[in-house]
């Protein structure tokens, strides 16, 4: 089993190194094939480990070496494969394998084809370290690794010109990459503080030692550590107010969006809360805050998706909303339900993003759904895939999202948080509406793209075949929910609904289903037969509020980014140039002039040297006399 652990972990690393060997050369198709094969190898190893853990119930511990040993701090370079980590391993490697194969077709004409695969595989390697590590320090290394790789991949097309938000809401990839990187560094400071608190009070960062010790810590310490760790999770999973980077990250290649911003990195914050459940279970105030914030973000993001016109950004807002659902479940103590929704969401959301990539490829990089329509005539398979994914996202029986989302909403009712339950139910209706709004505007109705001279076509056949496992899982994954519960609750708390909830579970399900179906029917009525612009609606204050993301990006620019840039410029021109540079330059000029002046002493004449020696001797005697007098 230890060998399988190493294969699962290091196959993506080998893939990244192999692709890097050809990073500066022209496109080579075998780079993509080898990279995809190595990722498939990692998936097979992860699946075999999952069967072993499922069959035996035993966790696998592997320690490669002593990593940090300083004083009382001992951190091994170790990994654990248990019910939680192996679930993430299978999800990450499966989606990564499909995305790698997809990228062979999608990045077909990109001159940096080889470099892209090196970055993509490096990201998967970092994500595997994050989920497999047996200690918080190793988790943090993977945490920062995926951050760096995300920066590289979001800004992959760095050659695109940089523009301001005022000139173009589709900002440049470089700007988006920097925004994501900086926002995550802000949040990571909170996570580091949380790790410092745990180490200071426990003396270890090993999961088993930390979780065994937390019940004996003071409540204030527990709350501080839990809140600090969650701040780190907020950044990685793009929770309000650190959420704007996720939609802006759509400037990167679409396979990046499918892998990073649907199935892997953005779920790392949820994974952290699930993994550290012994800590969060002891901090009910922090946990309720997590649930409340997650519920707010679910509604908040869904509201912005209602009016957005960018195909990828709509799906990004949807991801943000579904992350809110996951945090709501975790905050209410239903950790295994949060993990199941994480896995199910990864399948249908990755499928949605890849379908959007097909549309983008066919439409020559056009993403405005108002300029599409009627694409089902030439993109039947993509239409089918995105339809399946949208049904799962909307929570329609018996697709994957139906089981997990309903369980989260039922959990909110079960815990007596009726306000949270009501908000999540309304959000379910909004989710169904915007999901099918984009499907109908993209694939149904009149062919609006013709007026722009676009001639769409379906994606390559092998790419569509590669996407099919995601479509199948989006349909059938929910039926494994009971088995999944039995599997992971050997490690996670076995959260059960109360008897009272069970008696009205059918009613709660019908309420959610009614909202979802109503959302689909409303989208059908408004958009199935084509785009009908409502200028009065589009000019209303609430429509503009949603279309401009509640003006939060503008507020960040006006009250944070621009003042910071102004202060930085002032510090450079006033302090750095006029004080620091002036002082350093002044010292240099003084030394230069002193040297230039004293150089005249070097005449080469012995008599002059003797005279200077005499002057020096007299000065020494004077200094010695003054010193003696002072001492006396």
ABEGO torsion letter per residue (X at the ends): XAAAAAAAAAAAAAAAAAAAAAAABBBBAAAAAAAAAAAAAAAAAAAAAAAAAAAAGBBBBBBABBABBBEABBBBBBBBBBAAAAAAAAAAAAAAAAAAAAAAAAAAABAAAAAAAAAAAAAAAAAAAAAABABAAAAAAAAAAAAAAAAAAAAABAABBBBBAAABABBBAAAAAAAAAAAAAAAAAAAAAAAAAAAAAAGBABAAAAAAAAAABBAAAAAAAAAAAAAAAAAAAGBOAAAAAAAAAAABBAAAAAAAAAABAAAAAAAAAAAAAAAAAABAAAAAAAAAAAAAAAAAAAAAAAABABAAAAAAAAAAAAAAAAAAAAAAGBAAAAAAAAAAAAAAAAAAAAAAAAAAAAAGGBABAAABEGAAAABAAAAAAAAAAAAAAAGBOABAAAAAAAAAAAAAAAAGBAAAAAAAAAAAAAAAAAAAAAAAAAABEBBAAAAAGBBBBBBBAAAAAAAAAAAAAAAAAAAAAAAAAAAAAAABBBBBBBAAAAAAAAAAAAAAAAAAAAAAAAAAAAAAAEBBBBAAAAABAAAAAAAAGGGAAAAAAAAAAAAAAAAAAAAAAAAAAAAAAAAAAAAAAAAAAAAAAAAAABAGBAAAAAAAAAAAAAAAAAAAAAAAAAAX
